[in-house]
Amino acid sequence: MGISESVKDQLKRQVDIVEFIGQFVQLKKTGKNYSGLCPFHAEKDPSFTVSSERQMFHCFGCKKGGDIFAFWMAYHNYTFPEALRDLAERYHIPMDEGVSATREREKSELRKRLFAANEAAAGFFQKKLADPKQGRPGMEYLKHRGLPQSIIREFRLGYAPDEWEGLYTDLKRQHIDPKTAVQAGLIIPKKNGGYYDRFRGRIMFPILNLRERVTGFGGRVLDDALPKYLNTPETPIFHKGEFPYGLHASFEAIRQAGRAVITEGYLDFLALRRHAVNETVATLGTALTGEHIRKIKGYAKEAIVVFDSDEAGRTAALKSLPLFLNEGLSAKAVVLPDGHDPDTFLRENGPEPFLQILERATPLFDFYLEQKLSPAHTGIEGKIALLKEMLPVLLKVRNRAQRSLYVSRISQKTEIKEGVILSEMEALQKTLSPDSFERGIRARVAASRVEGSIGDFQLLNLVLHHPDTVQRLMDCDCRTLLSDPLVIGIVAAVFEAYRQEGQFLPDRLEESLDSEEMRIKFRETLVSNCIYSKQEVQQAIQEIEAKAYHKKISDSFKQAQGDPAAMNRLLRLKAEGPPGFCSGKKALGR
C-alpha cells in the first residue's frame, strides 16, 4: 500500500464525515442520515444527505457525492492530491509524499506556485505599507479611515506603490517565475516584451480562503479614480464569486450568532470588525452572488444585508432578493441613513446605534416591495412590472406556506386579488421546466414497492443494504432479471468483490465502478432507506430465486427445442421448483 493510500485510510478511520461536513453545512438528523441544504447548487428544500453509517454524502439534486475527499475537492475546487494533503495537515497526519496522476500532479504543482507567488506579493505589499516613505500615502489613508494597527496586521493589509515595476522586480528577486506571476494575476505582459504591475497606487486587501492561504487580492484607490476597486482576475485558485471576503476570520462568530452581516466592501467589513461586530463578511467590491450565499448559509440561519444609502446601494438590495429566495436563506435588509456607509456610520456613532439598526432590519421581501412600489411606481404599469419580475422568483419557492405568505403580501401592497396572482403563477408554471416535479415523483416511485414485484431498484437496494443475501443471489444468478445497465454493472461489481474478498466496502466499490452515472446510482441507493424490513428479506430472496429459476427454465426450453430428453428433464425441474433448480444446475448445463 502506497503512502497516499495509507494516509487516505487513516483519515477515513479518524474523521467522521458528519462532523466534518457539519462544519460547512448545517445538518439535521433525519432518520438514520443527516440532511441539509446543498453547498454546491441552489435549493431551499434539503436534498443533500450525509450518511454516518456509510461515511458518504450524496446530493439528490446536483448528484455530487462521495467521501470526505470528494467533498473537499468539490468545496475548494481541489485535485485529489491537494485534498489529501490539506486534510492530512488539518488532522495532523504525517504525509511525506503523495501519488497522483500526471495531470493532477501538474494542476497541484501549478496551484502551489500560484499560492507561493501570492504569498510573496502579500509580503511585498505589507512591507511597502510599513515603509515610512513609500507606504505613507497608504498608511495615512488607513488612519483616516480609523483602522488600528491590530486590524491592519490581522488582515494583512498592504500598499501597492504607484510604480510600474515595483512588484515585478521584487518577485524576480524572490525567484518567482514571471509566467507564474502572470497566471496569478499579479503582473501583466507588455506588448513589446517585459512586464508591469497590475496593482499600482492602491490599498491592498489579501483575500484568504478558509485555510488562510492568499488566493487573490482586492485593491482600492486612495482617491476618486476609477475603477474604485480592482480585483485579481479569475485564476485556478481565485474565483471572486465563490467566497465572501473575511469568511476565514468570521465563520465561527457567524455560527455562534446564527446570522451573517453582509456588507458591500472591504473597508465596511473591517469597520465592523474593529467595533467587535464579528459575524460579518463582505462582497469583493462586486455584486453578491449565489455562491456567496451558499457558503454563508452553511454557518448562518439568516443574513442581514447592510446597503449604502445611495441609489446604487438600494439597487443592490433589490437585486439580492432573488438570490436569497433561490438559495433558501432568510434575509433582512438595512439601509443606513443618507450619506452613510457602515464605515462612516460606525466612526460617527459607534457600535450601539448600529446594532440597534440591525435589530430593526426589515425582511428583504418587504423592503423589496416598498422600494418597487414607491409613489413613482404605483400605477398599473408599475404593478405589472412587479408581477413580471416577482412571479418567476416565487415559483422557485418550494415551501407552499412561505409562497402563500409572499403572494398575500404582494396582494396587500398592489391591491391585486390573490386569486389573480395565483392564476398568473399557474399559467407561468406550465411553461417552466418540470425538473423539480420529476425529481420528486422519481424518488417516490423508486422508493415504492409494488407487492409481489421485484425490479431493478428493489434488487439493488436489497444487495446493498443486506449484504448477507449476496451469496444466495449469486447462486441463483439474479442478474438475469435485471434490465438497467447501471444496476447490472453495480451488482456485477458487488459480486466480483465478494468472490475476491468475501465482502464489499462502499468506498472501494464506488471507485471501481465504470462511470459517474453508475457511481451516482450506487450512492443514491446506498444512502436511501432500506425498503425491506428484516422480516421481508427472506420473502424477497425466495421471490427472486423463483423468478430467476423460471426465467432460466424458460430460456432453456427455447434451447432444447427438438430434444425430447432435454425437454422432459426441464419439465421435471420446473415441477420441482427453485430448490431443485439450484441443485440441478448441472442438468441445465450450467
C-alpha positions, 0 to 999 in steps of 0.5 A, spaced: 500 500 500 502 506 497 503 512 502 497 516 499 493 510 500 495 509 507 494 516 509 487 516 505 485 510 510 487 513 516 483 519 515 477 515 513 478 511 520 479 518 524 474 523 521 467 522 521 464 525 515 458 528 519 462 532 523 466 534 518 461 536 513 457 539 519 462 544 519 460 547 512 453 545 512 448 545 517 445 538 518 439 535 521 438 528 523 433 525 519 432 518 520 438 514 520 442 520 515 443 527 516 440 532 511 441 539 509 441 544 504 446 543 498 453 547 498 454 546 491 447 548 487 441 552 489 435 549 493 431 551 499 428 544 500 434 539 503 436 534 498 443 533 500 444 527 505 450 525 509 450 518 511 454 516 518 453 509 517 456 509 510 461 515 511 458 518 504 454 524 502 450 524 496 446 530 493 439 528 490 439 534 486 446 536 483 448 528 484 455 530 487 457 525 492 462 521 495 467 521 501 470 526 505 475 527 499 470 528 494 467 533 498 473 537 499 475 537 492 468 539 490 468 545 496 475 548 494 475 546 487 481 541 489 485 535 485 485 529 489 492 530 491 491 537 494 485 534 498 489 529 501 494 533 503 490 539 506 486 534 510 492 530 512 495 537 515 488 539 518 488 532 522 495 532 523 497 526 519 504 525 517 504 525 509 511 525 506 509 524 499 503 523 495 501 519 488 497 522 483 496 522 476 500 526 471 495 531 470 493 532 477 500 532 479 501 538 474 494 542 476 497 541 484 504 543 482 501 549 478 496 551 484 502 551 489 506 556 485 500 560 484 499 560 492 507 561 493 507 567 488 501 570 492 504 569 498 510 573 496 506 579 493 502 579 500 509 580 503 511 585 498 505 589 499 505 589 507 512 591 507 511 597 502 505 599 507 510 599 513 515 603 509 515 610 512 516 613 505 513 609 500 507 606 504 505 613 507 500 615 502 497 608 504 498 608 511 495 615 512 489 613 508 488 607 513 488 612 519 483 616 516 479 611 515 480 609 523 483 602 522 488 600 528 494 597 527 491 590 530 486 590 524 491 592 519 496 586 521 490 581 522 488 582 515 494 583 512 493 589 509 498 592 504 500 598 499 501 597 492 506 603 490 504 607 484 510 604 480 510 600 474 515 595 476 515 595 483 512 588 484 515 585 478 522 586 480 521 584 487 518 577 485 524 576 480 528 577 486 524 572 490 525 567 484 518 567 482 517 565 475 514 571 471 509 566 467 507 564 474 506 571 476 502 572 470 497 566 471 496 569 478 494 575 476 499 579 479 503 582 473 501 583 466 505 582 459 507 588 455 506 588 448 513 589 446 516 584 451 517 585 459 512 586 464 508 591 469 504 591 475 497 590 475 496 593 482 499 600 482 497 606 487 492 602 491 490 599 498 491 592 498 486 587 501 489 579 501 483 575 500 484 568 504 480 562 503 478 558 509 485 555 510 488 562 510 492 561 504 492 568 499 488 566 493 487 573 490 487 580 492 482 586 492 485 593 491 482 600 492 484 607 490 486 612 495 482 617 491 476 618 486 479 614 480 476 609 477 475 603 477 474 604 485 476 597 486 480 592 482 480 585 483 485 579 481 482 576 475 479 569 475 485 564 476 485 556 478 485 558 485 481 565 485 474 565 483 471 572 486 464 569 486 465 563 490 467 566 497 465 572 501 471 576 503 473 575 511 469 568 511 476 565 514 476 570 520 468 570 521 465 563 520 465 561 527 462 568 530 457 567 524 455 560 527 455 562 534 450 568 532 446 564 527 446 570 522 451 573 517 452 581 516 453 582 509 456 588 507 458 591 500 466 592 501 472 591 504 473 597 508 465 596 511 467 589 513 473 591 517 469 597 520 465 592 523 470 588 525 474 593 529 467 595 533 467 587 535 461 586 530 464 579 528 459 575 524 460 579 518 463 578 511 463 582 505 462 582 497 469 583 493 467 590 491 462 586 486 455 584 486 453 578 491 452 572 488 449 565 489 455 562 491 456 567 496 450 565 499 451 558 499 457 558 503 454 563 508 448 559 509 452 553 511 454 557 518 448 562 518 440 561 519 439 568 516 443 574 513 442 581 514 444 585 508 447 592 510 446 597 503 449 604 502 444 609 502 445 611 495 441 609 489 446 604 487 446 601 494 438 600 494 439 597 487 443 592 490 438 590 495 433 589 490 437 585 486 439 580 492 432 578 493 432 573 488 438 570 490 436 569 497 429 566 495 433 561 490 438 559 495 433 558 501 436 563 506 432 568 510 434 575 509 433 582 512 435 588 509 438 595 512 439 601 509 443 606 513 441 613 513 443 618 507 450 619 506 452 613 510 456 607 509 457 602 515 464 605 515 462 612 516 456 610 520 460 606 525 466 612 526 460 617 527 456 613 532 459 607 534 457 600 535 450 601 539 446 605 534 448 600 529 446 594 532 440 597 534 439 598 526 440 591 525 435 589 530 430 593 526 432 590 519 426 589 515 425 582 511 428 583 504 421 581 501 418 587 504 423 592 503 423 589 496 416 591 495 416 598 498 422 600 494 418 597 487 412 600 489 414 607 491 409 613 489 413 613 482 411 606 481 404 605 483 400 605 477 398 599 473 404 599 469 408 599 475 404 593 478 405 589 472 412 590 472 412 587 479 408 581 477 413 580 471 419 580 475 416 577 482 412 571 479 418 567 476 422 568 483 416 565 487 415 559 483 422 557 485 419 557 492 418 550 494 415 551 501 407 552 499 406 556 506 412 561 505 409 562 497 402 563 500 405 568 505 409 572 499 403 572 494 398 575 500 403 580 501 404 582 494 396 582 494 396 587 500 401 592 497 398 592 489 391 591 491 391 585 486 386 579 488 390 573 490 386 569 486 389 573 480 396 572 482 395 565 483 392 564 476 398 568 473 403 563 477 399 557 474 399 559 467 407 561 468 408 554 471 406 550 465 411 553 461 417 552 466 421 546 466 418 540 470 425 538 473 423 539 480 416 535 479 420 529 476 425 529 481 420 528 486 415 523 483 422 519 481 424 518 488 417 516 490 416 511 485 423 508 486 422 508 493 415 504 492 414 497 492 409 494 488 407 487 492 409 481 489 414 485 484 421 485 484 425 490 479 431 493 478 431 498 484 428 493 489 434 488 487 439 493 488 437 496 494 436 489 497 444 487 495 446 493 498 443 494 504 443 486 506 449 484 504 448 477 507 443 475 501 449 476 496 451 469 496 444 466 495 443 471 489 449 469 486 447 462 486 441 463 483 444 468 478 439 474 479 442 478 474 438 475 469 432 479 471 435 485 471 434 490 465 438 497 467 445 497 465 447 501 471 444 496 476 447 490 472 454 493 472 453 495 480 451 488 482 456 485 477 461 489 481 458 487 488 459 480 486 466 480 483 468 483 490 465 478 494 468 472 490 475 476 491 474 478 498 468 475 501 465 482 502 464 489 499 466 496 502 462 502 499 468 506 498 472 501 494 466 499 490 464 506 488 471 507 485 471 501 481 465 502 478 465 504 470 462 511 470 459 517 474 452 515 472 453 508 475 457 511 481 451 516 482 446 510 482 450 506 487 450 512 492 443 514 491 441 507 493 446 506 498 444 512 502 436 511 501 432 507 506 432 500 506 425 498 503 425 491 506 424 490 513 428 484 516 422 480 516 421 481 508 428 479 506 427 472 506 420 473 502 424 477 497 430 472 496 425 466 495 421 471 490 427 472 486 430 465 486 423 463 483 423 468 478 430 467 476 429 459 476 423 460 471 426 465 467 432 460 466 427 454 465 424 458 460 430 460 456 432 453 456 426 450 453 427 455 447 434 451 447 432 444 447 427 445 442 427 438 438 430 434 444 425 430 447 430 428 453 432 435 454 425 437 454 422 432 459 428 433 464 426 441 464 419 439 465 421 435 471 425 441 474 420 446 473 415 441 477 420 441 482 421 448 483 427 453 485 430 448 490 431 443 485 433 448 480 439 450 484 441 443 485 440 441 478 444 446 475 448 441 472 442 438 468 441 445 465 448 445 463 450 450 467 
